[in-house]
Amino acid sequence: MKIRQLTQTALMIAAIIVLGMIPPIPLGIIPVPIVMQNLGIMLAGLFLGSKNGTIAVGVFLLLAFLGFPVLSGGQAGPAVFIGPTAGYLFGWLITPLMMGCCRSRPFMSHSWGQLIVIWISSVLIVNVMGALWLWWVTPISLIGALTSGLLFIPGDTLKAVVAYLVAVRMKVMSGAAGRV
């Protein structure tokens, strides 16, 4: 890894951690709160690409697994990776990978194509994985878990749009041309 890539990856890990300091919003209906940290996961995929974005998220999750309180609400340790929110964490790990794999596709030259890829990889897939895991480890029915996952779609969609707009703005500010 080049020094620049290493620095960017470390800065993205720090950004993800800082976004985790924003207190989670509990829903009361299910044991999974609304968090801002997944915005950092989206940005990792957009700014770092498939390989380095996945490395950044992987290192971040490794820190959480080792007990560093880097997840929203100060959560940490191996227990988090078998609890009701673990499916979302596993979904976070594949988000940058999926974003990066779609970057070279022809539809990515359009802003709507970019938004669709961001939404599918960071909202739809993550929420489906989270709901399936929730169903598997709790007494909630499959339909109940999938339905509860719908609660996150509007907020996560807004975060995906914000991530896209930030990425577009950063590309403009850095003088780079082309797609996000």
C-alpha positions in Angstrom: 0.0 0.0 0.0 1.3 3.4 -0.9 1.7 6.1 1.8 -1.2 8.1 0.3 -3.5 5.1 0.2 -2.5 4.1 3.8 -3.2 7.7 5.0 -6.6 7.9 3.2 -7.6 4.5 4.7 -6.6 5.5 8.2 -8.5 8.8 7.8 -11.6 6.9 6.7 -11.4 4.6 9.7 -11.1 7.7 11.9 -14.2 9.2 10.1 -16.2 6.1 10.7 -15.2 6.1 14.4 -16.2 9.8 14.8 -19.6 9.1 13.1 -20.0 6.4 15.7 -19.8 9.1 18.5 -23.1 10.4 17.4 -25.5 8.8 19.8 -27.7 6.0 18.3 -31.4 6.6 18.2 -33.3 3.6 19.7 -36.6 2.7 18.0 -38.0 0.7 20.9 -39.7 -1.7 18.5 -36.6 -3.8 17.7 -33.2 -4.0 19.4 -31.4 -2.3 16.5 -31.0 1.6 16.7 -30.6 4.1 13.9 -26.9 5.1 13.7 -24.9 7.6 11.6 -21.9 5.3 11.3 -23.1 3.6 8.2 -22.7 7.0 6.4 -18.9 6.5 7.0 -19.1 3.0 5.5 -20.8 4.4 2.4 -18.1 7.1 2.1 -15.3 4.5 2.5 -16.7 2.6 -0.6 -17.0 5.8 -2.6 -13.7 7.4 -1.7 -11.4 4.4 -1.3 -12.8 2.0 -3.8 -13.3 -1.7 -3.4 -10.0 -2.9 -2.0 -9.0 0.0 0.3 -12.6 0.6 1.3 -13.0 -3.0 2.4 -9.7 -2.9 4.2 -10.8 0.3 6.1 -14.1 -1.3 7.1 -12.4 -4.6 8.0 -9.8 -2.8 10.2 -12.6 -0.8 11.8 -14.6 -4.0 12.5 -11.4 -5.7 13.8 -11.0 -2.9 16.3 -14.6 -3.3 17.4 -14.0 -7.1 17.8 -10.9 -6.6 19.8 -12.9 -4.5 22.3 -12.2 -0.9 21.3 -15.4 1.0 21.8 -15.6 2.2 18.2 -19.2 1.2 17.4 -22.1 3.5 18.0 -23.0 3.8 21.7 -19.6 2.5 22.7 -20.4 -1.1 21.7 -17.4 -3.4 21.3 -16.2 -6.9 21.7 -16.9 -10.4 20.3 -20.4 -10.4 21.7 -21.5 -7.7 19.3 -20.6 -10.0 16.4 -23.2 -12.6 17.5 -25.8 -10.2 18.8 -28.9 -8.8 17.0 -27.0 -6.1 15.1 -24.2 -8.4 13.7 -25.9 -8.8 10.4 -25.6 -5.1 9.7 -21.9 -5.2 10.6 -21.3 -8.1 8.1 -23.3 -6.1 5.5 -21.0 -3.1 6.2 -18.0 -5.2 5.3 -19.3 -6.1 1.8 -20.6 -2.6 1.0 -17.3 -1.1 -0.3 -16.6 -4.3 -2.1 -19.9 -4.1 -4.0 -19.5 -0.3 -4.7 -16.1 -0.8 -6.1 -17.1 -3.8 -8.3 -19.8 -1.7 -9.9 -17.6 1.4 -10.5 -16.5 0.3 -14.0 -20.0 -0.5 -15.3 -21.4 1.7 -18.1 -24.4 2.8 -16.1 -22.1 4.4 -13.5 -21.5 7.3 -15.9 -24.9 8.6 -15.0 -25.7 10.1 -11.5 -28.8 7.9 -11.2 -26.7 4.8 -11.8 -24.3 5.9 -9.1 -27.1 6.5 -6.7 -28.7 3.1 -7.5 -25.4 1.3 -6.8 -24.9 3.2 -3.6 -28.4 2.5 -2.5 -28.4 -1.2 -3.4 -25.0 -1.9 -1.8 -25.3 0.2 1.3 -29.0 0.3 2.1 -30.8 -2.7 0.5 -28.2 -5.4 1.0 -27.1 -4.2 4.5 -30.7 -4.0 5.7 -31.6 -7.4 4.2 -28.6 -9.0 5.9 -29.4 -7.2 9.1 -33.0 -8.4 9.1 -32.0 -12.0 8.2 -29.5 -12.1 11.1 -32.0 -10.5 13.4 -34.5 -13.3 12.5 -31.9 -16.0 13.0 -30.7 -14.9 16.5 -34.0 -13.6 18.0 -37.5 -14.9 18.4 -38.8 -12.5 15.7 -40.4 -14.1 12.7 -38.8 -13.7 9.2 -41.7 -11.5 8.1 -41.4 -9.4 11.3 -37.6 -9.0 10.9 -37.9 -8.0 7.2 -40.7 -5.6 8.0 -38.7 -4.1 10.8 -35.8 -3.6 8.4 -38.2 -1.3 6.4 -37.9 1.2 9.3 -34.4 1.9 8.3 -34.9 2.4 4.5 -35.9 6.1 4.6 -33.1 7.3 6.8 -30.5 5.1 5.1 -31.7 6.3 1.7 -31.1 9.9 2.9 -27.7 8.9 4.1 -26.9 7.4 0.7 -27.9 10.6 -1.0 -25.8 12.6 1.4 -22.8 10.3 0.7 -23.3 10.7 -3.0 -23.5 14.5 -2.7 -20.4 14.6 -0.5 -18.5 12.4 -2.9 -19.5 14.6 -5.9 -18.5 17.7 -4.1 -15.1 16.2 -3.1 -14.4 15.3 -6.7 -15.3 18.8 -7.8 -13.1 20.3 -5.1 -10.2 18.1 -5.9 -10.4 18.9 -9.6 -11.1 15.4 -10.6 -13.4 14.7 -13.5 -15.6 11.7 -14.1 -17.7 9.6 -12.0 -17.8 9.3 -8.2 
